[in-house]
C-alpha cells in the first residue's frame, strides 16, 4: 500500500473516532445540561492545546484540497512555537469569544474538553471542565461529577488517546503544540501530494471529491459548515 492510500485510510479512521467523540459528548450534554457558552473561546485563548500529527492529518488533507496549505505553513512559520492555535480567530468585539476556522476537523482535546474524564492517581474518573463552566455552572458540574462517580458512562480522554495511538504509533503517540503538529501533518501530506503529481489532475480531483464525501458521510457536515463558532455539539 502506498503512502497516499495509507494516509487516506488513517484520515478515515481518525474521522470515525471524531464521530464517536461527538456522539458521546452530545450524550453527556443532554444528560447533564452542561454546555459551552455560545461563542466562547476562552480555552483557546488561555492555553495551547496539544495534539498528535495523526489527529491533524484530516485537517492537512482538507487544506491541501482547498489549495491553502502553503499560506498556513507560512503563518505557522511566522509565529512563536507555543503561540495560540493558528485556527483560532478572536472576536474583535467580545473579549473571550472567538471562532475556529477549521472547527469540524479540530483534534480530540478540543472535542472532548469540558465533557470527558481522565483517571486520577487513585484510578477514579474526574470530569475535566473549564474555568468558565466552574464559575457559571458549578451546580451542574458537581452534579455531573457525582453521576460519574455513581457509574454514568462518559467519554474518556485516556480511551480515545489510546485508540489514536493504536492506529499508527509513530504519528499517533507524541502530543505536540497544535501548530507544530499541524506543520508536521501538512509536510507529511505534502509528500503524498508530490507522489500524486504523476497520476495527473483527474486522479487528484477524484481524491479531493472522495475526501469531501468522506467528511460528509462520517461527520454529517458539508464543506460549507467547516467554519463554525467555537462551541461544542
C-alpha positions, 0 to 999 in steps of 0.5 A: 500500500502506498503512502497516499492510500495509507494516509487516506485510510488513517484520515478515515479512521481518525474521522470515525473516532471524531464521530464517536467523540461527538456522539458521546459528548452530545450524550453527556450534554443532554444528560447533564445540561452542561454546555459551552457558552455560545461563542466562547473561546476562552480555552483557546485563548488561555492555553495551547492545546496539544495534539498528535500529527495523526489527529491533524492529518484530516485537517492537512488533507482538507487544506491541501484540497482547498489549495491553502496549505502553503499560506498556513505553513507560512503563518505557522512559520511566522509565529512563536512555537507555543503561540495560540492555535493558528485556527483560532480567530478572536472576536474583535468585539467580545473579549473571550469569544472567538471562532475556529476556522477549521472547527469540524476537523479540530483534534480530540482535546478540543472535542472532548474538553469540558465533557470527558474524564481522565483517571486520577492517581487513585484510578477514579474518573474526574470530569475535566471542565473549564474555568468558565463552566466552574464559575457559571455552572458549578451546580451542574458540574458537581452534579455531573461529577457525582453521576460519574462517580455513581457509574454514568458512562462518559467519554474518556480522554485516556480511551480515545488517546489510546485508540489514536495511538493504536492506529499508527504509533509513530504519528499517533503517540507524541502530543505536540503544540497544535501548530507544530503538529499541524506543520508536521501533518501538512509536510507529511501530506505534502509528500503524498501530494508530490507522489500524486503529481504523476497520476495527473489532475483527474486522479487528484480531483477524484481524491479531493471529491472522495475526501469531501464525501468522506467528511460528509458521510462520517461527520454529517457536515458539508464543506460549507459548515467547516467554519463554525463558532467555537462551541461544542455539539 
